[in-house]
Amino acid sequence: MKVMKIDKNDWAGGIGKIQSSYRLYGPVKGDAFHDFKALEKGELPDLNFLNTRISPKSVVYPQSEIMFEYSLDEKNPDHHIMKDAAKDYSPKAILGIRPCDAASFLLVKRNFDTTEYKDPYWIRSYEATTFIGYACNNPCSTCFCTTAGSGPFNEDGLDILLTDAGDCWYAKAITEKGEKLLNAAGWNTIAAGGSLKKIASLKKEAEAKISSLVSTDQLNNKKTTELYEAPFWEDVSFACINCGTCTFLCPTCWCFDIQDENSGCSGVRMKNWDSCMFPLFTIHGTGHNPRGTKLHRVRQRFMHKLKYYVDKYENGIQCVGCGRCIRSCPVNIDIRRVCDMMNSYDPEACACPVK
């Protein structure tokens, strides 16, 4: 595992070298927040941020994506025939993705790239992407990544991990894809001895700054039906306004809807992000809605992430601890609190005494 030293004065030059070979994305400062956007020629990612408001999942999984195009004009010989929409799967790179966000793609991959089902749009976009991580020297106060299977210096899902060492970056090449990008950028100065020790020291300091945590050790042992029927869901869901903010910001939420949109005789079939928090998400053609109340919808969100996912994959929770939903929920619903309630739930202790 090679570690390169990138002089910060050489940063812009290296990015310039790879812009002809990669479509680049990175954090850009807006009026109030940083968000990941496509970088224009000569534009640099702004790495002076704690975390972006919205996760960079849209780089691989766009909020709206056209799948097919068609014509309803019967004068057209190909009318009413679905044709694949043009796609660009040329190489792209995300510069400055946080380790938790990179790890989230591996969780989402279990949904889009399985033995039984494969989403060709997600898979091809993901495989075309090189992930250049940016280690968190100073995590947010709401981050709980270390107890959610990730961490401020976690390398899962990354091709390169950048560490801010003051006057330079240390770039650890994790995969061949990462080495290829470093060579293309001319960032091939091998760091002097002691760089790995410095990275390890910064990692230890960063992890020590994380005071927020969740307990998940008992989730797999809980009976699904008992958690489903637990009495605390009414309290958890009481303040929810079903705005969907949590699902749109979450890097591991993958729900989408497919719809046709027509304009005159031209039409497209597209998929759009959807949310289990919306009343229309589960409504049937008959008008029946199995999750007709906000209690049903709030319970579904947390049961999916913290129980159904745990039972199905037996490999952690469907959360990387980025804390976005905590910071942005307008009514202060906290996934850490809910996780702890589920993890410690004892139906016998909550049962009403027999009279």
C-alpha positions as CSV (number, residue, x, y, z in Angstrom):
1,M,0.0,0.0,0.0
2,K,1.8,3.1,-1.3
3,V,1.7,6.5,0.4
4,M,2.4,9.5,-1.7
5,K,3.1,13.0,-0.6
6,I,1.2,15.8,-2.4
7,D,2.5,19.3,-1.9
8,K,-0.5,21.5,-1.6
9,N,1.0,23.8,-4.2
10,D,0.9,20.9,-6.6
11,W,-2.8,20.1,-5.9
12,A,-4.3,22.3,-8.6
13,G,-1.8,21.2,-11.2
14,G,-2.6,17.5,-10.6
15,I,-6.3,18.1,-10.9
16,G,-5.8,20.0,-14.1
17,K,-3.9,17.0,-15.5
18,I,-6.7,14.5,-14.9
19,Q,-9.6,16.7,-16.0
20,S,-9.3,15.5,-19.6
21,S,-9.5,11.9,-18.5
22,Y,-12.0,12.0,-15.7
23,R,-15.3,13.8,-15.0
24,L,-14.5,15.3,-11.6
25,Y,-16.9,15.9,-8.7
26,G,-16.1,17.5,-5.4
27,P,-17.5,19.6,-2.5
28,V,-18.4,23.1,-3.5
29,K,-19.4,25.9,-1.1
30,G,-22.9,27.3,-1.8
31,D,-24.6,30.1,0.0
32,A,-24.7,28.2,3.3
33,F,-23.6,24.6,2.7
34,H,-21.1,22.5,0.9
35,D,-22.5,20.0,-1.6
36,F,-20.9,17.7,-4.2
37,K,-21.1,19.0,-7.7
38,A,-19.5,18.5,-11.1
39,L,-16.3,20.6,-11.2
40,E,-15.9,22.9,-14.1
41,K,-12.6,23.1,-15.9
42,G,-10.1,24.8,-13.6
43,E,-12.4,24.6,-10.6
44,L,-11.1,23.0,-7.4
45,P,-13.0,21.1,-4.7
46,D,-13.3,23.1,-1.5
47,L,-12.0,20.8,1.2
48,N,-12.6,23.3,4.0
49,F,-15.7,21.6,5.2
50,L,-16.8,19.2,8.0
51,N,-19.4,17.3,5.9
52,T,-21.7,18.1,3.1
53,R,-25.4,18.7,3.6
54,I,-26.4,16.1,1.1
55,S,-24.4,12.9,0.5
56,P,-22.6,12.4,-2.8
57,K,-24.7,9.3,-3.6
58,S,-26.2,11.3,-6.6
59,V,-22.9,11.1,-8.4
60,V,-23.5,7.4,-8.9
61,Y,-27.3,7.3,-8.4
62,P,-28.8,10.6,-9.8
63,Q,-31.9,12.0,-8.2
64,S,-33.7,11.7,-11.6
65,E,-32.4,9.5,-14.3
66,I,-33.9,8.8,-17.8
67,M,-33.9,5.1,-18.6
68,F,-35.8,5.0,-21.9
69,E,-37.1,7.4,-24.6
70,Y,-40.1,6.8,-26.9
71,S,-42.3,8.5,-29.4
72,L,-46.1,8.4,-29.5
73,D,-46.2,9.9,-33.1
74,E,-47.5,7.1,-35.3
75,K,-45.8,8.8,-38.3
76,N,-42.5,7.7,-36.6
77,P,-41.7,4.1,-37.7
78,D,-40.4,3.4,-34.2
79,H,-43.4,4.8,-32.4
80,H,-44.3,3.2,-29.1
81,I,-40.9,1.5,-28.9
82,M,-38.8,2.1,-25.8
83,K,-35.2,2.9,-26.7
84,D,-32.3,3.2,-24.2
85,A,-31.5,6.7,-23.3
86,A,-27.9,7.9,-24.1
87,K,-25.6,7.4,-21.1
88,D,-22.1,8.6,-20.3
89,Y,-20.2,5.9,-18.4
90,S,-16.7,7.4,-19.0
91,P,-14.4,7.5,-16.0
92,K,-15.2,9.9,-13.2
93,A,-13.8,10.6,-9.9
94,I,-15.1,12.0,-6.6
95,L,-12.6,14.2,-4.9
96,G,-12.9,14.6,-1.1
97,I,-15.5,12.1,-0.3
98,R,-15.7,11.3,3.4
99,P,-15.0,7.7,4.5
100,C,-18.5,7.2,5.8
101,D,-20.0,8.2,2.5
102,A,-17.6,5.9,0.6
103,A,-18.6,3.0,2.8
104,S,-22.3,3.7,2.2
105,F,-21.9,2.6,-1.4
106,L,-20.9,-0.8,-0.3
107,L,-24.1,-1.1,1.7
108,V,-26.2,0.1,-1.2
109,K,-24.4,-2.3,-3.5
110,R,-26.2,-5.1,-1.7
111,N,-29.4,-3.8,-3.1
112,F,-28.4,-2.8,-6.6
113,D,-25.9,-5.6,-7.4
114,T,-27.1,-9.0,-6.1
115,T,-27.0,-12.5,-7.4
116,E,-30.7,-12.3,-8.3
117,Y,-31.1,-8.7,-9.4
118,K,-28.8,-6.2,-11.0
119,D,-29.4,-2.5,-11.7
120,P,-27.3,-1.9,-14.8
121,Y,-27.5,1.9,-14.4
122,W,-26.2,1.9,-10.8
123,I,-23.5,-0.8,-11.5
124,R,-22.0,0.8,-14.5
125,S,-22.0,4.2,-12.9
126,Y,-20.4,2.9,-9.7
127,E,-17.7,0.9,-11.6
128,A,-16.8,4.0,-13.6
129,T,-16.1,6.0,-10.5
130,T,-12.8,6.4,-8.6
131,F,-13.3,7.4,-5.0
132,I,-10.7,9.7,-3.5
133,G,-11.5,9.9,0.2
134,Y,-10.8,12.7,2.6
135,A,-10.0,11.6,6.2
136,C,-11.9,13.4,8.9
137,N,-9.3,15.0,11.3
138,N,-12.2,16.9,13.0
139,P,-15.4,14.9,12.9
140,C,-18.8,16.6,13.4
141,S,-20.3,16.4,16.9
142,T,-23.2,14.3,15.6
143,C,-21.0,11.7,13.9
144,F,-21.1,8.2,15.3
145,C,-19.3,6.4,12.5
146,T,-17.0,4.4,14.8
147,T,-19.9,2.4,16.2
148,A,-21.7,2.1,12.9
149,G,-19.1,0.1,11.1
150,S,-17.1,3.0,9.6
151,G,-14.7,5.6,11.0
152,P,-13.0,9.0,10.2
153,F,-10.1,7.2,8.5
154,N,-12.0,4.1,7.3
155,E,-10.8,2.8,3.9
156,D,-13.7,0.6,2.9
157,G,-15.0,1.5,-0.6
158,L,-12.1,3.9,-1.3
159,D,-9.5,3.9,-4.0
160,I,-7.4,6.6,-2.4
161,L,-7.4,8.1,1.1
162,L,-6.2,11.7,1.5
163,T,-5.0,12.8,4.9
164,D,-4.4,16.5,5.7
165,A,-0.9,16.6,7.2
166,G,-0.6,20.4,7.4
167,D,1.7,21.6,4.6
168,C,0.9,18.5,2.4
169,W,-1.5,15.7,1.7
170,Y,-0.7,12.1,2.3
171,A,-2.4,10.0,-0.4
172,K,-2.6,6.3,0.4
173,A,-3.3,4.3,-2.8
174,I,-5.7,1.5,-1.8
175,T,-6.6,0.0,-5.2
176,E,-5.1,-0.2,-8.7
177,K,-7.7,2.3,-9.8
178,G,-6.4,4.7,-7.2
179,E,-2.8,4.2,-8.3
180,K,-3.8,4.9,-11.8
181,L,-5.3,8.2,-10.9
182,L,-2.3,9.3,-8.8
183,N,0.0,8.5,-11.7
184,A,-2.2,10.4,-14.1
185,A,-2.1,13.4,-11.8
186,G,1.6,13.3,-11.4
187,W,1.2,12.8,-7.7
188,N,3.9,10.1,-7.5
189,T,6.3,11.4,-4.9
190,I,6.6,8.6,-2.4
191,A,6.2,9.9,1.1
192,A,9.2,9.7,3.4
193,G,9.4,7.2,6.2
194,G,7.1,7.9,9.1
195,S,4.1,8.8,7.0
196,L,2.1,5.8,8.0
197,K,2.9,6.5,11.6
198,K,1.7,10.1,11.2
199,I,-1.5,8.9,9.5
200,A,-2.0,6.4,12.4
201,S,-1.5,9.2,14.9
202,L,-4.0,11.5,13.2
203,K,-6.5,8.6,13.0
204,K,-6.2,7.9,16.7
205,E,-6.7,11.6,17.5
206,A,-9.8,11.8,15.2
207,E,-11.4,8.7,16.7
208,A,-10.9,10.1,20.2
209,K,-12.9,13.2,19.2
210,I,-16.0,11.1,18.5
211,S,-18.1,11.1,21.6
212,S,-21.4,10.1,19.9
213,L,-22.2,6.4,19.7
214,V,-24.8,3.7,19.2
215,S,-25.2,0.3,20.6
216,T,-26.1,-2.4,18.1
217,D,-24.9,-5.6,19.7
218,Q,-28.4,-6.9,20.6
219,L,-30.3,-6.0,17.4
220,N,-29.8,-9.4,15.7
221,N,-31.1,-11.2,18.8
222,K,-34.3,-9.3,19.0
223,K,-37.5,-10.8,17.7
224,T,-38.7,-8.8,14.7
225,T,-42.4,-9.0,15.7
226,E,-41.6,-7.9,19.2
227,L,-39.7,-4.8,18.0
228,Y,-42.4,-4.1,15.5
229,E,-45.0,-4.1,18.2
230,A,-42.9,-2.2,20.7
231,P,-44.8,0.6,22.6
232,F,-42.2,3.3,21.9
233,W,-43.0,3.9,18.2
234,E,-45.9,6.3,19.0
235,D,-43.4,8.4,21.0
236,V,-40.8,8.2,18.3
237,S,-43.2,9.2,15.5
238,F,-45.2,11.8,17.4
239,A,-43.3,14.9,16.1
240,C,-42.6,13.6,12.6
241,I,-44.0,15.7,9.7
242,N,-43.1,13.2,7.0
243,C,-41.0,15.7,5.1
244,G,-38.6,13.0,3.8
245,T,-35.5,15.1,4.7
246,C,-33.9,12.2,6.4
247,T,-34.2,9.8,3.4
248,F,-33.0,12.4,0.8
249,L,-29.9,13.3,2.8
250,C,-29.1,9.7,3.8
251,P,-26.3,8.1,1.8
252,T,-27.7,4.6,2.3
253,C,-31.4,5.2,1.3
254,W,-32.0,3.7,-2.1
255,C,-35.8,3.8,-2.7
256,F,-36.9,5.0,-6.1
257,D,-40.0,5.2,-8.2
258,I,-40.4,4.7,-12.0
259,Q,-42.7,6.9,-14.1
260,D,-43.4,8.0,-17.6
261,E,-43.4,11.7,-18.6
262,N,-44.8,12.9,-21.9
263,S,-44.5,16.2,-23.7
264,G,-46.5,16.2,-26.9
265,C,-45.6,13.0,-28.7
266,S,-42.3,12.5,-27.0
267,G,-41.9,10.7,-23.8
268,V,-39.3,9.3,-21.3
269,R,-39.4,6.6,-18.7
270,M,-37.3,7.7,-15.7
271,K,-36.6,6.7,-12.2
272,N,-36.6,9.2,-9.4
273,W,-35.6,9.1,-5.7
274,D,-38.6,8.3,-3.5
275,S,-39.1,8.1,0.2
276,C,-40.7,5.6,2.5
277,M,-41.7,8.6,4.6
278,F,-44.2,9.8,1.9
279,P,-47.8,8.7,2.2
280,L,-48.0,7.9,-1.5
281,F,-45.0,5.6,-1.4
282,T,-47.0,2.4,-0.5
283,I,-50.5,3.3,-1.7
284,H,-52.1,0.5,-3.7
285,G,-54.1,0.8,-6.9
286,T,-57.2,0.0,-4.8
287,G,-56.6,3.0,-2.6
288,H,-55.5,0.9,0.4
289,N,-52.3,2.0,2.1
290,P,-50.6,-0.6,4.4
291,R,-48.6,2.3,5.9
292,G,-51.3,4.8,6.1
293,T,-50.1,6.7,9.2
294,K,-46.9,8.4,10.1
295,L,-46.3,5.8,12.9
296,H,-46.3,3.1,10.2
297,R,-43.8,5.0,8.0
298,V,-41.5,6.1,10.8
299,R,-41.4,2.5,12.1
300,Q,-40.7,1.2,8.7
301,R,-37.7,3.5,8.2
302,F,-36.0,2.5,11.4
303,M,-37.0,-1.2,11.3
304,H,-35.5,-1.4,7.8
305,K,-32.2,0.2,8.7
306,L,-31.8,-1.3,12.1
307,K,-33.6,-4.7,12.0
308,Y,-34.6,-6.0,8.6
309,Y,-31.2,-5.1,7.1
310,V,-29.5,-6.7,10.1
311,D,-31.5,-9.9,9.8
312,K,-31.0,-10.2,6.0
313,Y,-27.3,-9.5,5.8
314,E,-26.0,-10.2,9.3
315,N,-23.3,-7.7,8.7
316,G,-23.9,-4.4,10.5
317,I,-26.7,-1.9,10.2
318,Q,-27.9,0.1,7.2
319,C,-26.2,3.2,8.5
320,V,-22.7,4.6,8.4
321,G,-23.1,7.1,11.2
322,C,-22.7,10.3,9.2
323,G,-25.2,12.2,11.4
324,R,-26.9,14.1,8.5
325,C,-30.4,13.0,9.6
326,I,-29.7,14.2,13.1
327,R,-28.4,17.6,12.1
328,S,-31.2,18.3,9.5
329,C,-34.4,16.8,11.0
330,P,-36.7,19.8,11.6
331,V,-38.3,18.1,14.6
332,N,-35.1,16.6,16.2
333,I,-35.8,12.9,15.7
334,D,-32.5,11.2,16.5
335,I,-31.6,7.8,15.0
336,R,-29.1,7.2,17.9
337,R,-31.9,7.4,20.5
338,V,-34.1,5.1,18.4
339,C,-31.3,2.6,17.9
340,D,-30.6,2.5,21.6
341,M,-34.3,2.0,22.3
342,M,-34.4,-0.9,19.9
343,N,-31.1,-2.5,21.0
344,S,-32.1,-2.4,24.7
345,Y,-35.8,-3.2,24.3
346,D,-37.1,-5.9,26.7
347,P,-40.8,-6.8,26.0
348,E,-41.1,-8.5,29.3
349,A,-40.0,-5.4,31.2
350,C,-42.5,-3.4,29.2
351,A,-45.4,-5.8,29.6
352,C,-48.3,-4.6,31.6
353,P,-48.7,-6.6,34.9
354,V,-51.6,-9.1,35.0
355,K,-54.4,-7.8,37.2
